[in-house]
Amino acid sequence: MRKTHGYTCRSTAMKQFNESGFTILEVIVSIAVLAIGLLGVAAMQTKAIHSNYFAGVLTEKTSVAEEWMEWLINFSRQNYTIGNDTYNGYERLAALDTYPVGTYTAKKLVCDNTEALKNDLQTWGLRPSPNAERFDDSQLPKLPGRSYSVTWYIDANSPLENTTTIRVETMEGGRAISLTFLVSPAM
């Protein structure tokens, strides 16, 4: 040991006991930081899984609403004669509206039971053709595996005379998807 200005310098003695490494406190702090980071990633994964599920349900509901919209548009274009009566799909759809212009008439479909759906359509006076009283499965939109509530909101002569506004609302799990479109005899 050497003396410098009255102090003893132990640099050579300290070098013998100076070992490199981490203290227990540094290890605990780094593990805590890592755990907090992993919890954040786990929370993001949970949110991503939930969002993907919601997006899938939303897509399926939109698809069901689009299928019914296309079915209603095609149905409104049907024209044929039964006996002395001329059958017009547009007029049949417009006749479902029993409220004044500007107020929708709601027609709720039972979409988890094909027979109940066919009965509803027959009760409302909707026919597939001159030779048939009821629709068969091939003439209806394919029903999804889930139990959906599908409601048609019909407002005849709105926004113009001979134009019917139809909103198709599909609901499953408490959230609804709506598609609104117009049909008329000229379309």
C-alpha positions in Angstrom: 0.0 0.0 0.0 1.2 3.4 -0.7 0.4 6.7 0.9 -0.9 9.6 -0.9 -1.5 12.9 0.9 -2.2 11.1 4.1 -4.7 8.6 2.7 -4.0 5.0 2.2 -4.7 3.8 -1.3 -5.9 0.3 -1.4 -6.6 0.0 -5.2 -4.4 -3.1 -5.5 -6.0 -4.8 -2.5 -9.5 -4.0 -3.7 -8.9 -5.5 -7.1 -8.5 -8.9 -5.5 -12.1 -8.9 -4.2 -13.8 -6.9 -7.0 -16.0 -9.4 -8.9 -18.2 -8.5 -11.8 -22.0 -9.5 -11.8 -25.4 -8.3 -10.8 -26.7 -7.6 -7.3 -29.9 -9.3 -6.1 -31.7 -6.0 -6.3 -30.8 -5.5 -9.9 -32.1 -9.0 -10.8 -35.4 -8.4 -8.9 -35.9 -5.0 -10.7 -35.2 -6.5 -14.1 -37.6 -9.4 -13.5 -40.3 -6.9 -12.4 -39.8 -4.8 -15.5 -39.9 -8.0 -17.7 -43.1 -9.2 -15.9 -44.9 -5.8 -16.5 -43.9 -5.9 -20.1 -45.2 -9.5 -20.5 -48.5 -8.5 -18.8 -48.9 -5.7 -21.4 -48.4 -8.1 -24.3 -50.9 -10.6 -22.7 -53.5 -7.8 -22.4 -52.9 -6.8 -26.0 -53.3 -10.5 -27.1 -56.6 -10.8 -25.2 -57.9 -7.6 -26.8 -56.8 -8.8 -30.2 -58.6 -12.1 -29.8 -61.8 -10.4 -28.6 -61.6 -7.9 -31.5 -61.1 -10.7 -34.0 -64.2 -12.6 -32.6 -66.2 -9.4 -32.8 -65.1 -8.7 -36.4 -66.1 -12.3 -37.4 -69.6 -11.9 -35.8 -70.0 -8.4 -37.4 -69.0 -9.9 -40.8 -71.5 -12.8 -40.4 -74.3 -10.4 -39.3 -73.6 -8.1 -42.3 -73.6 -11.1 -44.6 -77.0 -12.3 -43.3 -78.4 -8.8 -43.7 -77.0 -8.6 -47.3 -78.5 -12.0 -48.2 -82.0 -10.8 -47.0 -81.5 -7.5 -48.8 -80.8 -9.3 -52.1 -83.7 -11.7 -51.5 -86.1 -8.8 -51.0 -84.8 -7.0 -54.1 -85.2 -10.1 -56.2 -88.7 -10.8 -54.7 -89.8 -7.2 -55.5 -89.1 -7.9 -59.2 -91.4 -10.9 -59.5 -94.5 -10.5 -61.7 -97.0 -13.2 -62.6 -100.7 -13.9 -62.8 -102.7 -16.3 -60.6 -106.2 -16.7 -62.0 -107.4 -13.2 -62.7 -105.0 -11.6 -60.2 -101.7 -10.1 -61.2 -99.1 -10.8 -58.6 -96.4 -8.2 -58.2 -93.6 -8.7 -55.7 -93.1 -5.0 -55.2 -96.7 -4.4 -54.4 -96.8 -7.3 -51.9 -93.8 -5.9 -50.1 -95.3 -2.4 -50.1 -98.6 -3.8 -48.8 -96.8 -5.1 -45.7 -96.5 -1.4 -44.5 -99.6 -0.7 -42.5 -98.5 2.6 -41.0 -98.6 6.1 -42.5 -95.7 7.3 -44.7 -92.6 8.1 -42.7 -93.3 5.4 -40.1 -91.8 1.9 -40.6 -93.8 -1.3 -40.2 -91.6 -3.9 -38.5 -91.8 -7.6 -39.6 -89.6 -9.8 -37.4 -88.4 -13.1 -38.9 -87.8 -16.3 -36.9 -84.4 -17.3 -38.4 -83.6 -20.3 -36.2 -86.6 -22.3 -37.5 -87.0 -22.7 -41.3 -90.6 -23.9 -41.0 -91.6 -20.9 -38.9 -89.9 -18.6 -41.4 -91.8 -20.2 -44.3 -95.1 -19.8 -42.3 -94.4 -16.1 -41.6 -93.8 -15.5 -45.3 -96.9 -17.3 -46.3 -99.0 -15.5 -43.7 -97.7 -12.1 -45.0 -98.9 -13.1 -48.5 -95.5 -13.6 -50.0 -95.4 -16.4 -52.6 -92.5 -17.9 -54.5 -94.4 -18.5 -57.8 -97.8 -18.9 -59.2 -97.7 -22.7 -58.6 -96.5 -22.6 -55.0 -98.0 -21.4 -51.7 -94.8 -21.7 -49.7 -91.1 -21.1 -50.3 -88.8 -24.1 -50.2 -85.4 -24.1 -48.6 -83.6 -23.4 -51.9 -85.6 -20.2 -52.4 -84.6 -18.6 -49.1 -81.4 -17.2 -47.9 -79.2 -19.7 -46.1 -79.7 -19.5 -42.3 -76.5 -19.2 -40.3 -75.6 -21.6 -37.6 -76.4 -19.0 -34.9 -79.7 -17.8 -33.8 -80.2 -14.4 -35.5 -83.0 -12.0 -35.2 -83.8 -10.5 -38.6 -86.3 -7.6 -38.8 -87.6 -5.9 -41.9 -88.6 -2.3 -41.4 -90.8 -1.3 -44.4 -91.9 2.2 -45.3 -94.0 2.3 -48.4 -94.1 5.4 -50.7 -91.1 6.8 -48.9 -89.1 8.9 -49.8 -91.1 9.1 -53.1 -94.4 7.8 -54.4 -94.0 4.1 -55.7 -90.7 3.7 -53.8 -90.4 1.7 -50.7 -87.6 2.1 -48.2 -86.7 -1.2 -46.5 -84.2 -1.5 -43.7 -83.0 -5.0 -42.8 -81.7 -5.3 -39.3 -79.8 -8.3 -38.1 -79.2 -8.8 -34.4 -77.3 -11.4 -32.5 -75.8 -10.9 -29.1 -77.4 -7.5 -28.5 -75.7 -5.6 -31.3 -77.6 -4.9 -34.5 -76.4 -4.3 -38.1 -78.8 -2.4 -40.4 -78.8 -2.1 -44.2 -81.2 0.3 -45.8 -82.2 0.2 -49.5 -85.0 1.3 -51.8 -87.1 -0.8 -54.1 -89.6 0.4 -56.7 -91.5 -1.1 -59.6 -89.1 0.7 -62.0 -86.0 -0.9 -60.5 
